[in-house]
Amino acid sequence: MTADLSAPRWALTLYVSGASPRSAEAIETVRRICDDDLAGQVDFTVVNAADHPDLVKRDHILALPTLVKHSPEPLRQLVGNLTDVARVRVGLDLDLATPVTRPPSRIPDEGALS
């Protein structure tokens, strides 16, 4: 996929707690969104909070996992359960920025119902 040069550049930081199951799930969810919705236009960083307390303090992180959207504005912090892709997309305003094309639902013909 070719990056759209007119699209805004995204900067996301995911603060996690080591290799915990919640952290691994959050990383997987955010990477999926980066690959599917923001391919070629995102800088995604994963930070282990225990290893970088200075960054935790800088971004005012109070709970883990926390996803920080630095850009495009407005600044956002999504805290807690980050396993629901749809919820994370809404929190990042991707539901407005990147419309998802879904195939039309199929309604069976009346003749197919028996």
C-alpha positions in Angstrom: 0.0 0.0 0.0 1.4 3.4 -0.9 1.3 6.2 1.7 -1.0 9.1 1.0 1.3 12.1 1.2 -1.6 14.5 1.8 -2.8 12.5 4.8 -1.8 13.6 8.3 1.1 11.8 10.0 0.0 9.9 13.1 2.2 9.5 16.2 1.0 6.9 18.7 2.7 5.7 21.9 1.4 2.6 23.8 2.5 2.4 27.4 2.5 -1.2 28.7 3.5 -3.2 31.7 6.2 -5.6 30.5 5.0 -8.8 28.8 1.7 -9.1 30.6 -1.2 -10.7 28.7 -3.1 -7.4 28.7 -0.1 -5.6 27.3 0.4 -8.2 24.6 -3.3 -8.0 23.6 -3.1 -4.1 23.5 0.0 -4.3 21.3 -1.7 -6.7 18.9 -4.8 -4.5 18.7 -3.0 -1.3 18.0 -0.6 -2.9 15.5 -3.6 -4.2 13.6 -5.1 -0.7 13.5 -1.8 0.7 12.4 -1.5 -1.9 9.6 -5.1 -1.8 8.4 -6.0 1.9 8.8 -2.8 3.9 9.1 -0.4 2.0 6.9 2.5 4.2 5.8 1.3 7.2 7.9 2.0 6.3 11.5 4.9 6.3 13.9 4.0 3.7 16.6 6.1 3.3 19.7 5.6 0.7 22.5 7.1 1.8 25.8 7.5 -0.5 28.8 6.6 1.8 31.6 9.0 0.2 34.1 11.9 0.9 31.8 11.0 4.5 31.0 9.6 6.3 34.0 10.6 9.7 32.5 8.3 9.1 29.5 5.5 7.9 31.9 5.8 11.2 33.8 6.0 13.3 30.7 2.8 11.9 29.3 1.0 11.8 32.6 0.3 8.1 32.5 -1.8 6.9 35.5 -2.8 3.4 34.4 -1.6 0.7 32.0 -2.0 0.0 29.2 -2.5 3.5 27.9 -2.4 4.5 24.2 -1.5 8.2 23.6 -2.3 9.8 20.3 0.2 12.7 20.0 -0.9 13.6 16.5 -2.9 14.5 14.6 -4.6 16.7 17.2 -6.4 16.6 19.5 -4.2 14.7 21.9 -6.0 11.6 23.2 -5.3 9.0 25.9 -7.1 5.6 25.7 -6.8 3.8 29.0 -7.5 0.2 30.1 -8.9 -2.5 27.9 -7.5 -2.0 24.4 -8.6 -5.3 22.9 -11.7 -4.1 21.1 -10.6 -2.8 17.7 -13.8 -0.9 17.0 -13.6 0.9 20.4 -10.0 1.9 19.9 -10.8 3.1 16.4 -13.5 5.4 17.8 -11.2 6.6 20.6 -8.6 7.6 17.9 -11.3 9.3 15.8 -10.6 6.8 13.0 -14.2 6.2 12.5 -14.4 9.8 11.1 -10.9 9.9 9.5 -10.9 6.6 7.7 -14.3 5.3 6.7 -14.5 1.5 6.8 -16.0 0.0 3.7 -18.1 -3.0 4.6 -19.7 -5.3 2.0 -23.4 -5.0 1.8 -25.4 -7.4 3.9 -27.0 -10.1 2.0 -30.7 -10.5 2.3 -31.9 -13.9 0.9 -34.4 -13.8 -1.9 -38.0 -14.7 -0.8 -37.7 -17.8 -2.9 -34.7 -18.9 -0.9 -36.7 -19.0 2.3 -38.5 -22.2 2.8 
